[in-house]
Structure formats: structure tokens, C-alpha cells
Amino acid sequence: MLEANKKSKVLALERRQIEAAKLNPAHFAPLYNRYFKPIYIFVFKKVKNEDLAGDITSKVFLKALLSIKKYKHMGFTFSSWLYRIASNEVNLHYRKENKTSEVELLEKDVVVLLEEIKEPEDIERQESMLTALNQLPLPTAELIEMRFFEKLSFNEIGAVLGLKPVTAKLRVYRALEKLKKQMLKNK
């Protein structure tokens, strides 16, 4: 109960900050300060270049600032809106550069994912997981990244991808099944 009350207060504060930013762009700073680091990390993991990640993150927040008056609370967190803008900006960058992006993983991320698919956490399985993830189509790998590494809820993933939460959940679990199959194929 205490946790739900705290979350409710945080969401109420965020809504007030959004409304203040709609009235005066100078009031966008608290939102920027709260979300810059997670959005930067999200972008950096996709582009693997600090300067480029900084440039893209700047574009994300500029677009958010310029569009804040159009933002409507639809039951999703403000961060999911920012992640959607960030995802679009990264995809735009790769389309312009005619490149593909890769998902970067930390060892702890791999262990969490192995636990999720109920696989042992030995070094061999970790290497197999990394190989399998790199072989997945990018949209499938991004679903896994958003859910297990960025820790987004199904509501947030749905908001980022323009899907209903139930569809996002279904796609995440299908992505996990594809990952399992790819790991078996690689054995």
C-alpha cells in the first residue's frame, strides 16, 4: 500500500510538471533532469558512441520540448513517450546512415534473461545467449532489451511501439520463444 501511494504521488508530481511545461517551456527542466540519463543510456546502447548518443538524446529532448503542448496523458508514463521519441530518432539515424543497430548487453542482463527463460547461468549458456541475441531480428532483440534490460512495463513498451499492452506482452513472450529456439539451434 505504501509503495502504491508513493508511486501515485510521483505520477501526480510528474503530471504537474508536464502541465507547467506546457504553459512555460522553462518549466521543462525537471522533466529533462529526471529522464536525461535513462534516455541517454537507452540511445547509447543502440549507437555505442558517446558523441552520437549525446546528439540524438539532445534531439529527443528538443522534440519533446517542442511537442509538449501536444502531449496527452493516455495512462502511460511520460518516460514511455520519451522512449518512443528516442527509438524513432535512433531508427531515423540508422536509416540515414543505411546501417543496422545492435543491442549491447551487460553480464548481469544476460543472467537476468537466463533466469527468465529458466536456463542455467553458466558461462557456456551466457555465450550462447549472446550469440542467439545477435542472430535475432532487430525488432525482436529490441523487445527483449526494453523489457529485461530497460525494465519497461508492458504498458510502456506498448506506448513506445504504438501497441496495446496485451499485444506488447504477447510480442515479448514470442521474442523469448524465438530466443530459446535460436539458442537450441546454436547448440
RARAGI-V801581 format. One record per residue. PHI is phi in whole degrees, -180 to 180 (NA if undefined). OMEGA is omega in whole degrees, 0 to 359 (999 if undefined). NEAR is the number of other ideal C-beta (glycine too) atoms within 10 Angstrom. Layout:
((PHI:OMEGA:NEAR) (PHI:OMEGA:NEAR))
//
This chain:
((NA:180:5) (-64:179:6) (-64:179:7) (-65:178:8) (-65:179:9) (-63:179:10) (-63:179:10) (-62:179:10) (-66:179:10) (-65:179:12) (-65:178:13) (-65:177:10) (-62:179:12) (-61:179:18) (-62:177:12) (-65:179:12) (-65:178:17) (-64:180:19) (-62:178:13) (-65:180:17) (-68:177:22) (-65:180:14) (-79:183:10) (-147:182:8) (-57:178:13) (-64:180:8) (-87:177:16) (-77:186:18) (-53:180:13) (-61:178:15) (-68:178:21) (-60:182:14) (-63:182:9) (-73:189:17) (-109:183:23) (-58:186:15) (-61:180:10) (-63:179:15) (-70:177:23) (-60:180:19) (-63:178:14) (-57:181:26) (-68:182:25) (-59:180:17) (-62:181:20) (-89:185:25) (-106:176:23) (54:178:11) (-148:185:12) (-60:182:10) (-64:180:8) (-65:178:16) (-61:177:21) (-64:179:14) (-63:182:15) (-67:179:22) (-63:176:24) (-61:178:14) (-64:179:17) (-59:183:25) (-73:175:19) (-66:178:12) (-63:179:15) (-63:180:21) (-62:181:15) (-69:182:10) (-107:186:11) (-58:180:20) (-67:180:10) (-87:183:7) (-65:176:14) (-128:178:6) (-71:183:13) (-117:181:9) (94:179:9) (-110:178:18) (-72:177:18) (-61:181:21) (-62:180:21) (-65:176:21) (-65:179:22) (-65:177:25) (-61:179:26) (-65:177:18) (-61:180:19) (-62:179:27) (-61:178:18) (-63:180:14) (-67:177:22) (-64:179:22) (-62:177:14) (-62:178:12) (-58:182:18) (-69:176:15) (-65:179:9) (-64:182:8) (-86:181:11) (58:181:6) (-123:174:10) (-115:178:8) (-102:178:17) (-125:177:14) (-97:178:18) (-99:183:13) (-123:171:21) (-100:183:10) (-57:181:10) (-64:177:9) (-65:180:19) (-64:179:20) (-63:178:14) (-60:181:15) (-68:176:22) (-61:177:18) (-61:182:12) (-62:181:15) (-95:175:14) (58:176:7) (-112:175:16) (-61:187:9) (-100:181:13) (-81:183:10) (-60:181:8) (-61:179:9) (-67:178:16) (-61:179:18) (-65:178:12) (-63:178:19) (-62:180:24) (-61:179:14) (-62:181:12) (-63:179:19) (-62:179:21) (-69:180:12) (-92:179:15) (-73:172:18) (-61:184:10) (-53:180:15) (-60:179:10) (-68:179:21) (-63:180:21) (-65:176:22) (-60:179:24) (-63:180:22) (-62:182:22) (-62:184:24) (-76:190:23) (-101:182:20) (-108:176:20) (-89:177:19) (60:178:10) (-80:176:23) (-76:177:16) (-65:175:19) (-61:181:18) (-68:177:22) (-61:177:25) (-59:180:21) (-66:179:25) (-63:185:26) (-96:181:19) (73:182:9) (-121:170:15) (-73:180:13) (-55:180:16) (-66:177:11) (-69:177:14) (-61:180:24) (-62:179:17) (-60:181:13) (-66:178:19) (-63:181:20) (-70:173:13) (-67:177:12) (-62:177:22) (-63:178:18) (-64:177:12) (-63:178:18) (-63:178:23) (-59:181:15) (-63:179:12) (-66:177:18) (-64:179:19) (-65:179:10) (-63:183:9) (-80:183:12) (-69:999:6))
//
